[in-house]
Amino acid sequence: MFVMSPKFSAKYASKWKSFCFPVLTLALGASAAWAQAPSIVFDAQQTVGYGYSSPQSIAVSSNGTIFIADTGNNRIIALDSLLPEKTGINNVASTGTFVLTSPESLALDAHGNLFVGDHPASGGRIIELAGDGNGNLTGTASLVFSGAPLVRPISLVVDGAGTLFIGDYPASGDGVIYTLASGGTTPKLLNITGVPTQLIPAA
């Protein structure tokens, strides 16, 4: 917004009117175009997979395979996004002898191993699906941890040393974050000062 003094207004009033009209016309005429997404962005949008029920997490391996936590269908999907002819084909990842219950979190480590967090009736659980080092899964699954203190692991991250950071969200609504060192046996509470009591560690 411009504020003009009386002296300025009197001296430049006619010129100001002449200037404002074409500028206003240009702005109004261009508003529809401004609302449109640039074509390069629009053309880059594509569907790579579909048919999921409340998917809660994704992870992308070194070869471009997209892993999806298909929460409502109790499964993990592997999509090969580099092959157009396979777009939309849901390859169900093997979880060995483990039957998933609402898997919500995924994380890949530096070796391509995929960690899955779900929550069966016995409590929160972390399963490791072994990778072959080239971005694919081998089909071998092993239990990392199960039960208390985990209740509902809704987010996972792995650091370079293989330590898992687990965002857990129990029914109380007071979320917590645990760490579990590679080869460790019990998750340890990560104390963070200044975080609200009702924390939802979802990402």
MOJO-V883297 format. One record per residue. N is the residue number from 0. RES is the residue in one small letter. PHI is phi in whole degrees, -180 to 180 (999 if undefined). Layout:
# MOJO-V883297
n=N res=RES phi=PHI
n=N res=RES phi=PHI
This chain:
# MOJO-V883297
n=0 res=m phi=999
n=1 res=f phi=-104
n=2 res=v phi=-116
n=3 res=m phi=-111
n=4 res=s phi=-74
n=5 res=p phi=-57
n=6 res=k phi=-64
n=7 res=f phi=-65
n=8 res=s phi=-61
n=9 res=a phi=-68
n=10 res=k phi=-75
n=11 res=y phi=-116
n=12 res=a phi=-57
n=13 res=s phi=-67
n=14 res=k phi=-68
n=15 res=w phi=-63
n=16 res=k phi=-64
n=17 res=s phi=-65
n=18 res=f phi=-75
n=19 res=c phi=-65
n=20 res=f phi=-61
n=21 res=p phi=-66
n=22 res=v phi=-66
n=23 res=l phi=-64
n=24 res=t phi=-63
n=25 res=l phi=-63
n=26 res=a phi=-64
n=27 res=l phi=-68
n=28 res=g phi=-69
n=29 res=a phi=-93
n=30 res=s phi=-60
n=31 res=a phi=-66
n=32 res=a phi=-67
n=33 res=w phi=-64
n=34 res=a phi=-76
n=35 res=q phi=-87
n=36 res=a phi=-74
n=37 res=p phi=-56
n=38 res=s phi=-61
n=39 res=i phi=-66
n=40 res=v phi=-76
n=41 res=f phi=-60
n=42 res=d phi=-70
n=43 res=a phi=-82
n=44 res=q phi=-81
n=45 res=q phi=-153
n=46 res=t phi=-89
n=47 res=v phi=-105
n=48 res=g phi=-164
n=49 res=y phi=-160
n=50 res=g phi=93
n=51 res=y phi=-100
n=52 res=s phi=-124
n=53 res=s phi=53
n=54 res=p phi=-64
n=55 res=q phi=-108
n=56 res=s phi=-158
n=57 res=i phi=-135
n=58 res=a phi=-147
n=59 res=v phi=-117
n=60 res=s phi=-82
n=61 res=s phi=-66
n=62 res=n phi=-97
n=63 res=g phi=93
n=64 res=t phi=-67
n=65 res=i phi=-102
n=66 res=f phi=-99
n=67 res=i phi=-125
n=68 res=a phi=-83
n=69 res=d phi=-84
n=70 res=t phi=-55
n=71 res=g phi=-67
n=72 res=n phi=-100
n=73 res=n phi=55
n=74 res=r phi=-155
n=75 res=i phi=-114
n=76 res=i phi=-105
n=77 res=a phi=-117
n=78 res=l phi=-114
n=79 res=d phi=-93
n=80 res=s phi=-76
n=81 res=l phi=-84
n=82 res=l phi=-114
n=83 res=p phi=-54
n=84 res=e phi=-69
n=85 res=k phi=-102
n=86 res=t phi=-57
n=87 res=g phi=89
n=88 res=i phi=-82
n=89 res=n phi=-90
n=90 res=n phi=-90
n=91 res=v phi=-77
n=92 res=a phi=-73
n=93 res=s phi=-73
n=94 res=t phi=-114
n=95 res=g phi=62
n=96 res=t phi=-87
n=97 res=f phi=-86
n=98 res=v phi=-101
n=99 res=l phi=-73
n=100 res=t phi=-128
n=101 res=s phi=50
n=102 res=p phi=-66
n=103 res=e phi=-118
n=104 res=s phi=-130
n=105 res=l phi=-136
n=106 res=a phi=-157
n=107 res=l phi=-106
n=108 res=d phi=-95
n=109 res=a phi=-66
n=110 res=h phi=-97
n=111 res=g phi=87
n=112 res=n phi=-77
n=113 res=l phi=-104
n=114 res=f phi=-101
n=115 res=v phi=-124
n=116 res=g phi=-108
n=117 res=d phi=-138
n=118 res=h phi=-145
n=119 res=p phi=-69
n=120 res=a phi=-62
n=121 res=s phi=-77
n=122 res=g phi=123
n=123 res=g phi=-61
n=124 res=r phi=-146
n=125 res=i phi=-121
n=126 res=i phi=-117
n=127 res=e phi=-109
n=128 res=l phi=-103
n=129 res=a phi=-66
n=130 res=g phi=-104
n=131 res=d phi=-95
n=132 res=g phi=88
n=133 res=n phi=-116
n=134 res=g phi=98
n=135 res=n phi=-109
n=136 res=l phi=-97
n=137 res=t phi=-88
n=138 res=g phi=98
n=139 res=t phi=-91
n=140 res=a phi=-126
n=141 res=s phi=-142
n=142 res=l phi=-85
n=143 res=v phi=-92
n=144 res=f phi=-163
n=145 res=s phi=-151
n=146 res=g phi=95
n=147 res=a phi=-61
n=148 res=p phi=-87
n=149 res=l phi=-71
n=150 res=v phi=-122
n=151 res=r phi=-148
n=152 res=p phi=-73
n=153 res=i phi=-99
n=154 res=s phi=-152
n=155 res=l phi=-139
n=156 res=v phi=-143
n=157 res=v phi=-121
n=158 res=d phi=-93
n=159 res=g phi=-64
n=160 res=a phi=-89
n=161 res=g phi=88
n=162 res=t phi=-76
n=163 res=l phi=-91
n=164 res=f phi=-110
n=165 res=i phi=-118
n=166 res=g phi=-90
n=167 res=d phi=-112
n=168 res=y phi=-131
n=169 res=p phi=-73
n=170 res=a phi=-64
n=171 res=s phi=-66
n=172 res=g phi=86
n=173 res=d phi=-97
n=174 res=g phi=-67
n=175 res=v phi=-139
n=176 res=i phi=-122
n=177 res=y phi=-115
n=178 res=t phi=-118
n=179 res=l phi=-138
n=180 res=a phi=-66
n=181 res=s phi=-58
n=182 res=g phi=84
n=183 res=g phi=-72
n=184 res=t phi=-110
n=185 res=t phi=-139
n=186 res=p phi=-64
n=187 res=k phi=-112
n=188 res=l phi=-67
n=189 res=l phi=-96
n=190 res=n phi=-84
n=191 res=i phi=-123
n=192 res=t phi=-75
n=193 res=g phi=87
n=194 res=v phi=-87
n=195 res=p phi=-59
n=196 res=t phi=-61
n=197 res=q phi=-86
n=198 res=l phi=-96
n=199 res=i phi=-116
n=200 res=p phi=-78
n=201 res=a phi=-91
n=202 res=a phi=-154
